[in-house]
């Protein structure tokens, strides 16, 4: 008789009273699971907004859905479609979108010490490493809960984001977006995205300078370039006198 | 929108995620670097709001969108849920566009 590898290494589930119950049967995890799923559903609304805005900006339904499937990082998707839809070059659309994608690298670093598994699982985890999954994971007290929160939010959010995108793209192409004011789906979505960031003084400063630089640059530079120039706001935000005391204030319940 | 842009964007976005999670891993970066990356969304997204609300190509224009976004900002400030912020922005824009 040959012993098959993976099965022999598994502990017998019926005979290990020390093992915690399967995560979805574990009562103590219920609030966390509900929070992950609620967040994912809310992000689905963003997905609808992306779908509507994307077809309003000239992308096809298929392109819109593929973007959400393969790019899977909201702000970058909104940014690229918005710049290209307004007539910007591929370079400026890509530049602005990648600036916004860079922070996922930091989230990846935060997750790398919290996730188990080999390279195969990390390759999949990387695609799911975004604001929401990282935030839900790092908020959990134990390593086990951090991993459950990451994978649960990642899976549910991926499903909701793409379903939302499809619904939005179909709805947006069935009606005239301007008649229903849906051309503001993008900026209104951006407002919802940026608002939670503005609790910090340095972020408010960066936002004000970024907006001002963009407004001033619009008449003099090609479409999309003002978005790249807005990073000047980051440099000003870093020099904020309040910055030094920020980290002490930032601890919240 | 072109497929070239979609592919480049997908590759670039994934590269950042992969670099952080697998290549850099648990090592730490200088704090100033992380603070820079944390501030980018505030600066760039607010520029995108300006672009999508107040411009058309290279021109600065004031139209129905500005009214809709102003109301959406008030809604966000009053801590309205995400869907309310988006719907109220669209409705106000549509109404102002109809009457103007």
Interface residues (C-beta under 8 A of the other chain):
Chain A: X42 X45 X46 X49 X54 X57 X58 X59 X60 X63 X66 X67 X70 X71 X72 X73 X75 X76 X77 X78 X79 X80 X81 X82 X83 X84 X85 X86 X87 X90 X93 X94 X96 X97 X98 X99 X100 X101 X102 X103 X104 X105 X106 X107 X108 X109 X111 X112 X113 X115 X119 X122 X123 X125 X126 X127 X129 X130 X178 X179 X180 X181 X182 X183 X184 X185 X186 X187 X188 X189 X190 X191 X192 X193 X194 X195 X197 X198 X202 X203 X204 X206 X207 X208 X209 X210 X211 X213 X214 X215 X218 X219 X220 X221 X222 X223 X226 X227 X229 X230 X231 X232 X233 X234 X237 X238 X243
Chain B: X1 X2 X3 X4 X5 X6 X8 X9 X10 X12 X13 X14 X16 X17 X18 X19 X20 X21 X22 X24 X25 X26 X27 X28 X29 X32 X34 X35 X36 X37 X38 X39 X40 X41 X42 X43 X44 X45 X46 X47 X48 X49 X50 X51 X52 X53 X54 X55 X56 X57 X58 X59 X60 X64 X65 X68 X69 X72 X73 X76 X77 X81 X82 X83 X85 X86 X88 X89 X90 X91 X92 X93 X94 X95 X97
